[in-house]
Amino acid sequence: MISCIMLRNQAWKMIPKGVRIYLQLETEDSEMAEESNTTENAKIEQKELEAAGKTEETEDPGQFLIAAGKTDNYEDKLRLYNEALNLDPMYFDAWLQKGFVLDRLGRSEEALACYNRALEIEPEHLGIKCLKGFAYSNLKDYEKAIECYDEVLKVNSEDVFSWYQKGSVLENLGRYGEAMELMTGLWR
């Protein structure tokens, strides 16, 4: 919630400094009064932003992803991705990264929901389709995993990761002959 002080400070910053000084001539030392007011109001504004869980620097959702990249804690990463998505629900990279972290945490169903949301934004993104295959594999839904890898391979028949993952899934299904044939083909 933006307060009157925050709005006043934003408006005040838009007024050229010379005009601001002129407006404050009523005080004995206008520049000191301006600095004092600006500093005091900036402190109040920062407290309000902190109370709202925001800082001026974090109004760009990309800043949350940068911060998430600097932490090894998955729960912190999730919190930061959610902050980014609160600012921009169409932020593809936040959906992708959130899904990836959820899958690493063993929350593959939630990861799939994130990947599906990312695909709504960029329907042709092959990396997301591959990640969906990985999530389905983690859920032991191997047939759906194969479908995902096949989708990627229809578009990019040279995607070694998808071939390898498909071979691993076939092996998990006990389809060793198919897995061997596929894996042998990779090394030719």
N, CA, C and O of each residue as an XYZ file, in Angstrom:
752
protein
N       0.842     -1.168      0.000
C       0.000      0.000      0.000
C       0.894      1.239      0.000
O       1.810      1.352      0.816
N       0.627      2.155     -0.908
C       1.425      3.369     -1.020
C       0.807      4.438     -0.128
O      -0.393      4.706     -0.191
N       1.648      5.041      0.702
C       1.155      6.063      1.622
C       1.271      7.437      0.996
O       1.877      7.613     -0.061
N       0.685      8.391      1.663
C       0.768      9.786      1.220
C       2.219     10.257      1.209
O       2.630     10.995      0.314
N       2.993      9.827      2.206
C       4.395     10.244      2.278
C       5.152      9.724      1.068
O       5.947     10.453      0.473
N       4.914      8.466      0.695
C       5.604      7.904     -0.463
C       5.224      8.668     -1.725
O       6.093      8.990     -2.535
N       3.936      8.963     -1.903
C       3.499      9.701     -3.079
C       4.093     11.109     -3.089
O       4.525     11.605     -4.130
N       4.107     11.740     -1.926
C       4.671     13.089     -1.837
C       6.155     13.055     -2.185
O       6.645     13.920     -2.911
N       6.870     12.059     -1.671
C       8.298     11.944     -1.965
C       8.541     11.726     -3.452
O       9.475     12.295     -4.017
N       7.716     10.913     -4.086
C       7.879     10.683     -5.517
C       7.605     11.969     -6.292
O       8.333     12.299     -7.228
N       6.573     12.683     -5.911
C       6.263     13.953     -6.573
C       7.368     14.970     -6.320
O       7.753     15.712     -7.223
N       7.871     15.002     -5.106
C       8.922     15.944     -4.722
C      10.184     15.724     -5.566
O      10.841     16.681     -5.974
N      10.511     14.453     -5.820
C      11.696     14.134     -6.612
C      11.552     14.600     -8.054
O      12.555     14.815     -8.735
N      10.327     14.757     -8.528
C      10.083     15.182     -9.905
C      10.255     16.691    -10.073
O      10.431     17.167    -11.194
N      10.208     17.440     -8.990
C      10.374     18.891     -9.049
C      11.866     19.201     -9.129
O      12.638     18.686     -8.320
N      12.293     20.036    -10.091
C      13.713     20.374    -10.174
C      14.218     20.959     -8.862
O      13.487     21.659     -8.161
N      15.481     20.666     -8.536
C      16.043     21.054     -7.239
C      15.923     22.559     -6.988
O      15.571     22.980     -5.886
N      16.212     23.356     -7.992
C      16.123     24.808     -7.814
C      14.731     25.247     -7.404
O      14.581     26.135     -6.566
N      13.728     24.643     -7.978
C      12.342     24.975     -7.637
C      12.040     24.511     -6.225
O      11.344     25.198     -5.476
N      12.566     23.336     -5.854
C      12.353     22.846     -4.490
C      12.939     23.808     -3.469
O      12.325     24.100     -2.444
N      14.124     24.288     -3.766
C      14.766     25.228     -2.833
C      13.930     26.492     -2.736
O      13.717     27.022     -1.645
N      13.456     26.974     -3.879
C      12.623     28.174     -3.877
C      11.371     27.950     -3.036
O      10.958     28.830     -2.281
N      10.784     26.801     -3.164
C       9.571     26.500     -2.415
C       9.813     26.444     -0.918
O       8.888     26.625     -0.126
N      11.047     26.195     -0.531
C      11.362     26.077      0.893
C      12.021     27.335      1.460
O      12.554     27.295      2.569
N      11.997     28.439      0.734
C      12.644     29.667      1.192
C      12.075     30.178      2.516
O      12.723     30.971      3.200
N      10.904     29.745      2.873
C      10.294     30.197      4.113
C      11.105     29.751      5.324
O      11.044     30.385      6.377
N      11.857     28.675      5.186
C      12.674     28.226      6.307
C      13.995     28.971      6.292
O      14.401     29.481      5.248
N      14.661     29.044      7.409
C      15.899     29.780      7.532
C      16.994     29.184      6.661
O      17.719     29.927      6.000
N      17.130     27.878      6.644
C      18.167     27.216      5.865
C      17.496     26.175      4.987
O      17.343     25.020      5.386
N      17.099     26.584      3.800
C      16.267     25.725      2.957
C      16.961     24.420      2.567
O      16.314     23.373      2.539
N      18.245     24.458      2.268
C      18.908     23.219      1.865
C      18.986     22.230      3.005
O      18.800     21.033      2.788
N      19.256     22.693      4.219
C      19.298     21.782      5.363
C      17.917     21.212      5.622
O      17.778     20.031      5.940
N      16.896     22.047      5.487
C      15.532     21.562      5.698
C      15.181     20.518      4.642
O      14.551     19.505      4.945
N      15.595     20.774      3.391
C      15.306     19.820      2.322
C      16.004     18.494      2.585
O      15.382     17.438      2.462
N      17.291     18.529      2.946
C      18.026     17.297      3.238
C      17.423     16.559      4.414
O      17.280     15.336      4.387
N      17.067     17.313      5.454
C      16.490     16.702      6.640
C      15.161     16.041      6.304
O      14.909     14.899      6.686
N      14.309     16.777      5.580
C      13.005     16.217      5.199
C      13.166     15.011      4.292
O      12.485     13.999      4.460
N      14.072     15.126      3.330
C      14.267     14.020      2.396
C      14.773     12.788      3.127
O      14.287     11.683      2.888
N      15.743     12.965      4.012
C      16.293     11.841      4.769
C      15.239     11.231      5.673
O      15.079     10.012      5.720
N      14.522     12.083      6.390
C      13.477     11.600      7.298
C      12.381     10.888      6.522
O      11.943      9.808      6.918
N      11.941     11.473      5.437
C      10.887     10.855      4.636
C      11.367      9.576      3.970
O      10.596      8.627      3.826
N      12.625      9.537      3.563
C      13.164      8.317      2.967
C      13.175      7.180      3.985
O      12.888      6.031      3.646
N      13.506      7.504      5.227
C      13.496      6.481      6.280
C      12.073      5.966      6.500
O      11.861      4.761      6.629
N      11.112      6.865      6.541
C       9.712      6.466      6.728
C       9.254      5.618      5.553
O       8.599      4.591      5.736
N       9.603      6.055      4.337
C       9.218      5.312      3.137
C       9.831      3.913      3.141
O       9.149      2.942      2.811
N      11.106      3.797      3.510
C      11.778      2.500      3.552
C      11.120      1.581      4.576
O      10.953      0.388      4.323
N      10.743      2.137      5.742
C      10.065      1.332      6.763
C       8.728      0.811      6.236
O       8.363     -0.341      6.473
N       8.006      1.672      5.521
C       6.726      1.245      4.958
C       6.922      0.134      3.925
O       6.163     -0.835      3.893
N       7.949      0.284      3.081
C       8.231     -0.747      2.089
C       8.620     -2.060      2.750
O       8.168     -3.129      2.339
N       9.459     -1.976      3.772
C       9.874     -3.184      4.488
C       8.684     -3.853      5.158
O       8.577     -5.079      5.168
N       7.790     -3.043      5.719
C       6.597     -3.597      6.362
C       5.720     -4.307      5.338
O       5.042     -5.284      5.657
N       5.740     -3.808      4.106
C       4.962     -4.442      3.041
C       5.736     -5.582      2.395
O       5.232     -6.241      1.485
N       6.964     -5.818      2.863
C       7.780     -6.896      2.316
C       8.458     -6.535      1.010
O       8.823     -7.421      0.238
N       8.631     -5.248      0.751
C       9.224     -4.801     -0.497
C      10.339     -3.810     -0.210
O      10.400     -3.196      0.855
N      11.207     -3.675     -1.183
C      12.178     -2.595     -1.171
C      12.140     -1.955     -2.543
O      11.632     -2.550     -3.493
N      12.666     -0.758     -2.656
C      12.611     -0.071     -3.938
C      13.288     -0.883     -5.032
O      12.817     -0.892     -6.169
N      14.381     -1.563     -4.711
C      15.121     -2.307     -5.704
C      14.357     -3.529     -6.200
O      14.653     -4.018     -7.291
N      13.407     -4.030     -5.461
C      12.763     -5.289     -5.817
C      11.476     -5.117     -6.598
O      10.694     -6.062     -6.703
N      11.236     -3.939     -7.147
C      10.038     -3.762     -7.962
C      10.195     -4.418     -9.329
O       9.206     -4.603    -10.038
N      11.407     -4.770     -9.708
C      11.686     -5.492    -10.939
C      11.682     -6.979    -10.610
O      12.508     -7.426     -9.813
N      10.765     -7.769    -11.207
C      10.709     -9.193    -10.856
C      12.002     -9.939    -11.147
O      12.284    -10.953    -10.509
N      12.789     -9.456    -12.097
C      14.063    -10.088    -12.404
C      15.030    -10.060    -11.237
O      15.882    -10.938    -11.106
N      14.898     -9.048    -10.386
C      15.775     -8.949     -9.219
C      15.564    -10.122     -8.264
O      16.500    -10.562     -7.596
N      14.341    -10.621     -8.204
C      14.056    -11.764     -7.339
C      14.749    -13.023     -7.866
O      15.238    -13.839     -7.084
N      14.790    -13.179     -9.195
C      15.476    -14.343     -9.759
C      16.975    -14.244     -9.556
O      17.641    -15.254     -9.330
N      17.510    -13.039     -9.635
C      18.938    -12.846     -9.372
C      19.240    -13.227     -7.925
O      20.215    -13.925     -7.648
N      18.400    -12.766     -7.013
C      18.587    -13.096     -5.591
C      18.454    -14.600     -5.365
O      19.201    -15.178     -4.576
N      17.507    -15.233     -6.053
C      17.318    -16.685     -5.904
C      18.547    -17.444     -6.381
O      18.888    -18.492     -5.833
N      19.210    -16.916     -7.399
C      20.409    -17.557     -7.904
C      21.583    -17.493     -6.941
O      22.558    -18.230     -7.085
N      21.483    -16.615     -5.970
C      22.578    -16.439     -5.010
C      22.404    -17.261     -3.736
O      23.285    -17.269     -2.876
N      21.278    -17.949     -3.613
C      21.049    -18.750     -2.409
C      20.996    -20.231     -2.768
O      20.569    -20.610     -3.859
N      21.434    -21.046     -1.836
C      21.370    -22.497     -2.023
C      20.134    -23.099     -1.361
O      19.857    -24.287     -1.526
N      19.397    -22.290     -0.619
C      18.234    -22.758      0.123
C      17.007    -22.779     -0.785
O      16.551    -21.736     -1.254
N      16.480    -23.978     -1.027
C      15.340    -24.110     -1.934
C      14.096    -23.378     -1.447
O      13.357    -22.823     -2.260
N      13.852    -23.365     -0.156
C      12.678    -22.658      0.364
C      12.805    -21.153      0.119
O      11.823    -20.489     -0.214
N      14.014    -20.620      0.284
C      14.241    -19.203     -0.016
C      14.037    -18.936     -1.502
O      13.463    -17.917     -1.886
N      14.509    -19.851     -2.328
C      14.327    -19.704     -3.775
C      12.826    -19.657     -4.109
O      12.385    -18.812     -4.889
N      12.059    -20.558     -3.521
C      10.617    -20.578     -3.791
C       9.955    -19.274     -3.387
O       9.114    -18.740     -4.110
N      10.341    -18.769     -2.230
C       9.776    -17.492     -1.761
C      10.092    -16.378     -2.761
O       9.229    -15.557     -3.071
N      11.312    -16.351     -3.258
C      11.716    -15.313     -4.206
C      10.998    -15.467     -5.547
O      10.605    -14.470     -6.152
N      10.822    -16.706     -6.017
C      10.089    -16.912     -7.266
C       8.633    -16.478     -7.105
O       8.049    -15.893     -8.017
N       8.053    -16.766     -5.948
C       6.675    -16.332     -5.700
C       6.569    -14.815     -5.678
O       5.590    -14.255     -6.172
N       7.566    -14.144     -5.111
C       7.582    -12.675     -5.108
C       7.615    -12.151     -6.537
O       6.883    -11.223     -6.884
N       8.469    -12.752     -7.367
C       8.562    -12.334     -8.771
C       7.223    -12.540     -9.474
O       6.780    -11.689    -10.244
N       6.582    -13.679     -9.201
C       5.300    -13.977     -9.847
C       4.177    -13.088     -9.326
O       3.211    -12.832    -10.045
N       4.290    -12.617     -8.094
C       3.303    -11.658     -7.586
C       3.392    -10.354     -8.361
O       2.379     -9.694     -8.592
N       4.601     -9.981     -8.763
C       4.784     -8.760     -9.546
C       4.417     -8.957    -11.010
O       3.878     -8.055    -11.652
N       4.715    -10.150    -11.535
C       4.452    -10.428    -12.952
C       4.057    -11.888    -13.124
O       4.923    -12.749    -13.275
N       2.755    -12.176    -13.105
C       2.286    -13.557    -13.216
C       2.601    -14.215    -14.570
O       2.430    -15.424    -14.725
N       3.056    -13.429    -15.535
C       3.398    -13.964    -16.850
C       4.917    -14.109    -17.016
O       5.408    -14.227    -18.139
N       5.645    -14.099    -15.927
C       7.106    -14.158    -15.961
C       7.553    -15.603    -16.169
O       7.646    -16.386    -15.224
N       7.822    -15.932    -17.415
C       8.148    -17.291    -17.828
C       9.277    -17.903    -17.000
O       9.134    -19.009    -16.478
N      10.391    -17.194    -16.879
C      11.555    -17.754    -16.176
C      11.261    -18.071    -14.716
O      11.814    -19.022    -14.162
N      10.397    -17.285    -14.092
C      10.044    -17.561    -12.695
C       9.251    -18.862    -12.596
O       9.467    -19.651    -11.675
N       8.333    -19.092    -13.537
C       7.572    -20.351    -13.541
C       8.504    -21.538    -13.772
O       8.399    -22.565    -13.101
N       9.423    -21.381    -14.736
C      10.360    -22.452    -15.037
C      11.212    -22.783    -13.813
O      11.317    -23.945    -13.421
N      11.815    -21.765    -13.217
C      12.701    -21.988    -12.070
C      11.946    -22.519    -10.857
O      12.448    -23.377    -10.132
N      10.749    -22.009    -10.644
C       9.939    -22.489     -9.515
C       9.630    -23.977     -9.702
O       9.724    -24.756     -8.754
N       9.262    -24.366    -10.917
C       8.984    -25.768    -11.199
C      10.206    -26.646    -10.972
O      10.108    -27.735    -10.407
N      11.351    -26.161    -11.419
C      12.589    -26.913    -11.260
C      12.892    -27.153     -9.779
O      13.240    -28.267     -9.388
N      12.761    -26.117     -8.964
C      13.034    -26.249     -7.525
C      12.018    -27.181     -6.870
O      12.389    -28.023     -6.051
N      10.759    -27.039     -7.218
C       9.739    -27.923     -6.646
C      10.038    -29.384     -6.977
O       9.883    -30.264     -6.130
N      10.467    -29.636     -8.210
C      10.796    -31.005     -8.595
C      11.978    -31.530     -7.791
O      11.986    -32.694     -7.391
N      12.967    -30.691     -7.553
C      14.131    -31.094     -6.743
C      13.723    -31.386     -5.306
O      14.348    -32.204     -4.632
N      12.680    -30.719     -4.842
C      12.186    -30.941     -3.480
C      11.250    -32.150     -3.392
O      10.717    -32.451     -2.324
N      11.054    -32.838     -4.515
C      10.165    -33.998     -4.516
C       8.698    -33.627     -4.644
O       7.821    -34.456     -4.400
N       8.431    -32.407     -5.020
C       7.059    -31.923     -5.185
C       6.744    -31.825     -6.680
O       6.429    -30.758     -7.207
N       6.843    -32.976     -7.335
C       6.763    -33.019     -8.794
C       5.391    -32.645     -9.339
O       5.298    -32.076    -10.427
N       4.326    -32.953     -8.606
C       2.977    -32.543     -9.058
C       2.903    -31.025     -9.162
O       2.389    -30.485    -10.142
N       3.424    -30.338     -8.138
C       3.435    -28.875     -8.154
C       4.358    -28.359     -9.257
O       4.074    -27.347     -9.899
N       5.456    -29.066     -9.465
C       6.380    -28.683    -10.533
C       5.678    -28.746    -11.887
O       5.836    -27.853    -12.719
N       4.901    -29.811    -12.099
C       4.170    -29.945    -13.364
C       3.187    -28.789    -13.563
O       3.020    -28.302    -14.681
N       2.547    -28.354    -12.496
C       1.627    -27.217    -12.607
C       2.393    -25.961    -13.040
O       1.894    -25.181    -13.851
N       3.583    -25.768    -12.510
C       4.416    -24.622    -12.905
C       4.838    -24.744    -14.363
O       4.786    -23.770    -15.114
N       5.254    -25.937    -14.759
C       5.678    -26.141    -16.142
C       4.511    -25.917    -17.106
O       4.689    -25.331    -18.174
N       3.324    -26.382    -16.729
C       2.151    -26.159    -17.581
C       1.841    -24.671    -17.707
O       1.461    -24.193    -18.775
N       2.006    -23.954    -16.611
C       1.788    -22.497    -16.653
C       2.825    -21.844    -17.562
O       2.493    -20.944    -18.333
N       4.064    -22.286    -17.477
C       5.120    -21.748    -18.349
C       4.806    -22.049    -19.816
O       5.047    -21.213    -20.688
N       4.273    -23.234    -20.086
C       3.924    -23.581    -21.465
C       2.750    -22.760    -21.989
O       2.630    -22.556    -23.197
N       1.890    -22.291    -21.102
C       0.823    -21.384    -21.538
C       1.425    -20.077    -22.042
O       0.876    -19.438    -22.939
N       2.544    -19.689    -21.466
C       3.207    -18.444    -21.847
C       4.061    -18.653    -23.100
O       4.043    -17.822    -24.008
N       4.805    -19.752    -23.150
C       5.655    -20.080    -24.300
C       5.395    -21.526    -24.715
O       6.140    -22.428    -24.329
N       4.345    -21.747    -25.497
C       3.897    -23.106    -25.821
C       4.912    -23.977    -26.561
O       4.832    -25.202    -26.474
N       5.833    -23.402    -27.264
C       6.769    -24.197    -28.065
C       8.108    -24.428    -27.375
O       9.041    -24.927    -28.004
N       8.221    -24.083    -26.116
C       9.506    -24.189    -25.411
C       9.843    -25.656    -25.142
O       9.186    -26.320    -24.341
N      10.873    -26.147    -25.822
C      11.239    -27.559    -25.705
C      11.830    -27.907    -24.347
O      11.632    -29.017    -23.854
N      12.548    -26.977    -23.741
C      13.154    -27.245    -22.431
C      12.118    -27.571    -21.379
O      12.331    -28.448    -20.541
N      10.994    -26.870    -21.415
C       9.911    -27.133    -20.454
C       9.331    -28.519    -20.696
O       9.032    -29.244    -19.747
N       9.174    -28.883    -21.940
C       8.622    -30.209    -22.250
C       9.552    -31.306    -21.727
O       9.102    -32.344    -21.243
N      10.826    -31.057    -21.834
C      11.811    -32.023    -21.331
C      11.747    -32.095    -19.798
O      11.798    -33.180    -19.218
N      11.636    -30.936    -19.155
C      11.517    -30.913    -17.689
C      10.242    -31.603    -17.216
O      10.228    -32.246    -16.166
N       9.177    -31.467    -17.995
C       7.949    -32.189    -17.650
C       8.191    -33.691    -17.679
O       7.705    -34.422    -16.816
N       8.938    -34.146    -18.669
C       9.271    -35.570    -18.745
C      10.030    -36.015    -17.510
O       9.782    -37.096    -16.976
N      10.942    -35.195    -17.064
C      11.718    -35.519    -15.872
C      10.807    -35.593    -14.644
O      10.948    -36.495    -13.817
N       9.862    -34.633    -14.526
C       8.930    -34.632    -13.389
C       8.035    -35.866    -13.423
O       7.804    -36.499    -12.392
N       7.532    -36.207    -14.607
C       6.706    -37.421    -14.719
C       7.514    -38.657    -14.343
O       6.995    -39.570    -13.702
N       8.759    -38.687    -14.733
C       9.622    -39.805    -14.376
C       9.784    -39.888    -12.858
O       9.749    -40.976    -12.283
N       9.960    -38.744    -12.221
C      10.059    -38.728    -10.754
C       8.786    -39.248    -10.094
O       8.833    -39.833     -9.012
N       7.656    -39.031    -10.750
C       6.371    -39.523    -10.234
C       6.115    -40.983    -10.641
O       5.086    -41.570    -10.306
N       7.073    -41.539    -11.366
C       6.982    -42.910    -11.876
C       5.837    -43.090    -12.872
O       5.320    -44.192    -13.057
N       5.455    -41.986    -13.507
C       4.477    -42.021    -14.591
C       5.289    -42.053    -15.895
O       5.372    -41.069    -16.630
N       5.876    -43.215    -16.145
C       6.858    -43.351    -17.202
C       6.278    -43.163    -18.604
O       6.957    -42.645    -19.492
N       5.047    -43.573    -18.804
C       4.436    -43.410    -20.134
C       4.297    -41.932    -20.492
O       4.572    -41.530    -21.623
N       3.869    -41.129    -19.522
C       3.761    -39.684    -19.783
C       5.140    -39.064    -19.976
O       5.306    -38.136    -20.768
N       6.122    -39.579    -19.249
C       7.494    -39.080    -19.425
C       7.955    -39.339    -20.855
O       8.536    -38.463    -21.497
N       7.694    -40.543    -21.347
C       8.075    -40.882    -22.729
C       7.372    -39.957    -23.715
O       7.982    -39.498    -24.680
N       6.085    -39.682    -23.474
C       5.347    -38.771    -24.353
C       6.030    -37.402    -24.416
O       6.141    -36.807    -25.488
N       6.483    -36.912    -23.269
C       7.152    -35.613    -23.233
C       8.452    -35.642    -24.032
O       8.722    -34.737    -24.822
N       9.254    -36.683    -23.826
C      10.517    -36.778    -24.554
C      10.273    -36.943    -26.047
O      11.006    -36.383    -26.861
N       9.246    -37.709    -26.415
C       8.913    -37.871    -27.835
C       8.489    -36.546    -28.464
O       8.810    -36.274    -29.620
N       7.767    -35.723    -27.701
C       7.374    -34.399    -28.205
C       8.598    -33.566    -28.562
O       8.635    -32.905    -29.600
N       9.596    -33.608    -27.687
C      10.836    -32.868    -27.935
C      11.542    -33.447    -29.154
O      12.012    -32.705    -30.017
N      11.614    -34.763    -29.222
C      12.360    -35.421    -30.292
C      11.700    -35.250    -31.664
O      12.384    -35.323    -32.685
N      10.390    -35.026    -31.704
C       9.709    -34.747    -32.981
C      10.227    -33.436    -33.574
O      10.360    -33.299    -34.790
N      10.512    -32.487    -32.703
C      10.970    -31.171    -33.148
C      12.488    -31.139    -33.312
O      13.009    -30.533    -34.249
N      13.185    -31.796    -32.393
C      14.653    -31.799    -32.409
C      15.151    -33.230    -32.209
O      15.378    -33.675    -31.084
N      15.311    -33.926    -33.309
C      15.699    -35.341    -33.231
C      17.126    -35.541    -32.728
O      17.543    -36.678    -32.507
N      17.869    -34.477    -32.547
C      19.242    -34.582    -32.068
C      19.390    -34.176    -30.605
O      20.506    -33.962    -30.131
N      18.291    -34.070    -29.899
C      18.349    -33.691    -28.487
C      18.811    -34.893    -27.665
O      18.012    -35.748    -27.283
N      20.106    -34.939    -27.406
C      20.724    -36.086    -26.736
C      20.130    -36.307    -25.347
O      19.930    -37.449    -24.934
N      19.849    -35.225    -24.626
C      19.292    -35.369    -23.280
C      17.952    -36.115    -23.332
O      17.710    -37.011    -22.525
N      17.090    -35.746    -24.277
C      15.778    -36.407    -24.381
C      15.925    -37.871    -24.766
O      15.208    -38.724    -24.242
N      16.856    -38.174    -25.684
C      17.103    -39.569    -26.040
C      17.570    -40.350    -24.819
O      17.089    -41.449    -24.544
N      18.511    -39.766    -24.096
C      19.058    -40.447    -22.910
C      17.969    -40.672    -21.856
O      17.835    -41.763    -21.303
N      17.197    -39.614    -21.593
C      16.134    -39.721    -20.587
C      15.079    -40.748    -21.010
O      14.583    -41.519    -20.188
N      14.749    -40.744    -22.284
C      13.779    -41.731    -22.775
C      14.323    -43.143    -22.563
O      13.583    -44.037    -22.153
N      15.612    -43.348    -22.838
C      16.233    -44.655    -22.610
C      16.180    -45.054    -21.148
O      15.919    -46.214    -20.829
N      16.421    -44.114    -20.264
C      16.355    -44.390    -18.818
C      14.948    -44.781    -18.399
O      14.757    -45.691    -17.592
N      13.968    -44.085    -18.956
C      12.569    -44.390    -18.624
C      12.195    -45.774    -19.142
O      11.528    -46.541    -18.447
N      12.625    -46.096    -20.361
C      12.347    -47.432    -20.908
C      12.965    -48.512    -20.020
O      12.367    -49.564    -19.791
N      14.158    -48.236    -19.531
C      14.804    -49.176    -18.617
C      13.992    -49.332    -17.337
O      13.836    -50.443    -16.831
N      13.471    -48.220    -16.811
C      12.635    -48.273    -15.596
C      11.363    -49.075    -15.820
O      10.821    -49.672    -14.889
N      10.892    -49.083    -17.058
C       9.702    -49.863    -17.395
C      10.023    -51.333    -17.654
O       9.125    -52.142    -17.889
N      11.306    -51.669    -17.609
C      11.701    -53.052    -17.876
C      11.783    -53.365    -19.353
O      11.879    -54.530    -19.736
N      11.745    -52.343    -20.186
C      11.817    -52.518    -21.635
C      13.286    -52.383    -22.055
O      13.679    -51.452    -22.759
N      14.070    -53.350    -21.590
C      15.526    -53.288    -21.733
C      15.987    -53.323    -23.180
O      16.936    -52.626    -23.540
N      15.342    -54.110    -24.005
C      15.738    -54.197    -25.420
C      15.612    -52.833    -26.101
O      16.529    -52.383    -26.789
N      14.464    -52.184    -25.899
C      14.265    -50.857    -26.489
C      15.268    -49.849    -25.931
O      15.813    -49.019    -26.659
N      15.494    -49.942    -24.629
C      16.430    -49.018    -23.983
C      17.833    -49.215    -24.549
O      18.523    -48.240    -24.848
N      18.260    -50.472    -24.698
C      19.599    -50.762    -25.231
C      19.741    -50.246    -26.654
O      20.744    -49.628    -27.013
N      18.721    -50.510    -27.452
C      18.746    -50.073    -28.853
C      18.861    -48.549    -28.931
O      19.639    -48.004    -29.713
N      18.078    -47.894    -28.112
C      18.091    -46.434    -28.099
C      19.437    -45.896    -27.622
O      20.002    -44.991    -28.235
N      19.947    -46.455    -26.529
C      21.219    -45.996    -25.969
C      22.386    -46.303    -26.908
O      23.309    -45.499    -27.034
N      22.347    -47.452    -27.560
C      23.406    -47.810    -28.488
C      23.426    -46.820    -29.654
O      24.492    -46.431    -30.134
N      22.245    -46.421    -30.097
C      22.129    -45.436    -31.167
C      22.728    -44.087    -30.806
O      23.207    -43.357    -31.674
N      22.698    -43.760    -29.518
C      23.268    -42.486    -29.072
C      24.772    -42.429    -29.257
O      25.330    -41.362    -29.517
N      25.423    -43.558    -29.127
C      26.879    -43.573    -29.146
C      27.460    -43.848    -30.531
O      28.675    -43.986    -30.678
N      26.613    -43.928    -31.528
C      27.104    -44.169    -32.892
C      27.586    -42.894    -33.516
O      28.035    -42.900    -34.662
